Amino acid sequence: MMSPDTKGNGAGRMAAELFLKDGGDGAGLGRPFEGKGAPRTLDRHSTGWYRVLEATKKICVLGDPAVGKTSVIRRYALDCFDEGYLTTIGARVLNRTQVLRFPGQSAELRLHLKIWEISGQNRHLELYPSYYLGAEGAIIVGDATRVETQVNLWKWIEGFRAAAGRVPIILVVNKTDLMDETEFDLELMDEISHEFRCPFRMSSARNGANVDNVFRELAYQLAGRKPLSGPRRGRAC
């Protein structure tokens, strides 16, 4: 069982914030980030040199048991899918770096995501607030084949926000490859999305549909920007 760890890369976050404030050209980084240990580096691509900024963010993935949280994370972080059901005890963490680029700017932001998967088991309820502590975003997952998991998104959002505050959240209805129209409630999802001002998306961890786009969209929200492009399904507020 993981113990809560909310320590992030403070220098990296500061660099990222300056990057966003300056419009991404790096002009405002200047002396505070020069010299040994500076989070700014230079890299090169076909158009010449550009600045590389880095930040670390903790996000949580939560929802009812067996909605596919583990599969969604493994599809995104490892690009794999396991047909078996993998039970999560407490919480576990996977990492992936999401590279964000912005048009007209000679810099990129490498966002190191610490992805905390939170068990959906009721016996761990008292631990959830400590797991949520320090999270700067969340993906909350329901199951397209079980309408009760979509109803329960209400309580997951409320519980998470009580501990983490009003940070970005994306709602995901997973298992579209098995979707049962009688078990998917579009009106309900629209209502939840509107009530909590969270976008909702459809995905399939099995075939990978929309999984990368969901994490990419959340990463851009964490950076305070909108994604450049990419297909999306579902409603956004």
N, C-alpha and C positions, 0 to 999 in steps of 0.2 A: 504494500500500500504506500502510495507516495505521500510525503509530508509536504504541506504547502510551502512553496518557494516563490516569493514575489520579487526577488532581486532581479532587476533588469539591467540593461546596458545604458546607464545614465548619460554617459558622454555621447553614445550613439543616438539616443533620443534627442539630446540637445542639438546635435548636428543636423538631424532630420528636421527638427523644428525650424532651425535657421534656414535650411534648404527650402522649406515650404514658404517661409516668410519672405525670402529673397527672390522667389520666383524660380528657384532651381538652377541659377547660373553659378551659384557658389560665391558670388561677389562679397557676400556679407560674412563668410566664414572667417577669413582673415587670421589675425594673430591668435585668438583664443584656441585654435585647433591646429596651429603649426607646431612642428617639432615632434619629439618622441611621443608615441602613443596617440597621435592624432587620428581620429576616426575617418578623416578624409584621405582618399588615395586617388591616384590617377591611373586610368586604364586607356586602352586604345582599341578602336574599331575602325571600320573602313573609312569613316569620315574624319578621323583624327582623334586627338586626345579628348577625354571627357572625365569629369569628376565622378567618383564613386562615394556615396554616402551610405552609412549603415545605421540601423536601429534594430532593437530587439523588442518584440511585443508578445505578451502572453494572451492567448485566446482560449476559450473553453468551447467544447462540443458536448452538448447535453441533450437529454430527451429520455423517453420511456425505454425500458429494456427491449432489446431485439428490433429496434427501428433501423439498425444499420450504422450506428455511430462509428464503431470500429472499422467497418468496411469503407465508409466514406473517408475516414482519415487515412487508412492504408492505401486507398486508391489515389488520394492526393499526394501523400508523402512518399509512397513506395511504388505506386503504379501497379498494384496487384490486388487480387480479390480471392478470398477464401470462402468456399461454399459452406464450410462448417460454421456453427455459431460459436463465437469467442466471447465468453463472459468476462466483463471487466470487474475487478475487485477494487473498490475505492476509486482510484484515479491512476492514469498512466499518461506519459508524455512522449510525443514524437516531435521532431523538429524538421522544418523545411524553410529554405530561404526563397522568398518571392521577390523577384526583381521587378521594380516599377520604373517605367520610363514615361516621360511627359513631353508632349510635342513642343518643339521650339526651345528646348532647354538642353544645355551641354552637360547634363549630369544624370545619374540614375540613382535610385534609392534601393538598396538591398535590405529588405525587411526580413529579419530572422524571426520566424514565427515559432513560439513554443506552444504547441497544440496540446492542451490538457483535455483528455477524454474523461468525462465524469460518469461513473456508474449510474445506471437508472434504477438500481435496486433500492427498495424502501428502507432496508436496514442501514443504509449509509446516509440517511436524510440529515442527521445532525452534523455530518462532516461537510456537507455541501457549501455552507457559507465560507468556511476556511479555504476550500478549494477555489472558490470564485474570487477570493481576495486578490487584488492586483491585476485582474483580467481587464483588458482594454477592448475586448470585443467577444462576440459569441456567435456560434452557429447552433441553432436549436432544431432538432430533427424529429419529424413525424414519419409515419409509415403510410404509404398510399393504399395499403391493403387493410388497414385497421383504423377506422374513423376515431376510435377512442384515443388513439395516440395524437391525433390532430386536436381533439378537444383539450387534451392535457397540456398542449403548448401554453395555454393561459398560465397554469401554475408554474411551469418552468420559467417563463419570462418574468413573472412577478418575483419568484424566489431569487433568480439571478440578479435582477435589478436592485433588489433590497440589499444585496451584499456588494455588488460591483458598481452600482449607480447607472446613470443613463449613458451607457457606452453603446457603440454600434452593435446591432443584432441582425442576423439574417435567418429567416425561417426556411427550412428545407423540408419538402415532402419527398422522401426517398422511396426507392423501389418502383419507379415508374415502369420498369420492364415487366412487373407483375401486377400492374395497376388494375384494380377492380372499381369500375365507375360507381358501383353502389356503396363503396366504402370510402370514396374520396368526396369530401364536401367542399366544393369551391366557394360556396357562399360563406361557410364558416371561416375558411382561410382568408377571404377578403375582409371579413369582420375583424378577425384577430390582427391582421396586417394593419388595418385602419386604426383600430383601438390603440395599438402600441407603436404605431408609426415605424413598423419594420417591414422591409420587403420580404416577399416569400418567393421561393424558387422550387422547381421540380428537378429531381436528379435520380440517377441510377448508379449506385456504386458498382453493380455487377458489370455494366458495359461502359461505365465511366461518363455517361451523359451528364454534362453540366457541372460535374464535380469541381474541376479546375476553375471554372468560371465563378463558382460560388466563393471559393477561397480568395481568388483574385479580386473579386468585387469587395469582399470584406477588407482585404489588404489596402485597396485604394481608399476605402472609407477611413481606415486607421490613419492613412496619410493625409486625410482631409481633401481628397480629390476623387473625381469620378473616373471609372475605367475608360480607356481610350475607345475600346470596341469589344465585341464578343457577343455571341448569342446568349440570350437569357429567356427563361420561361417563367411565367408567373407575374404577379402584380407587385409593383413597387409604389410606396407612398411618397 
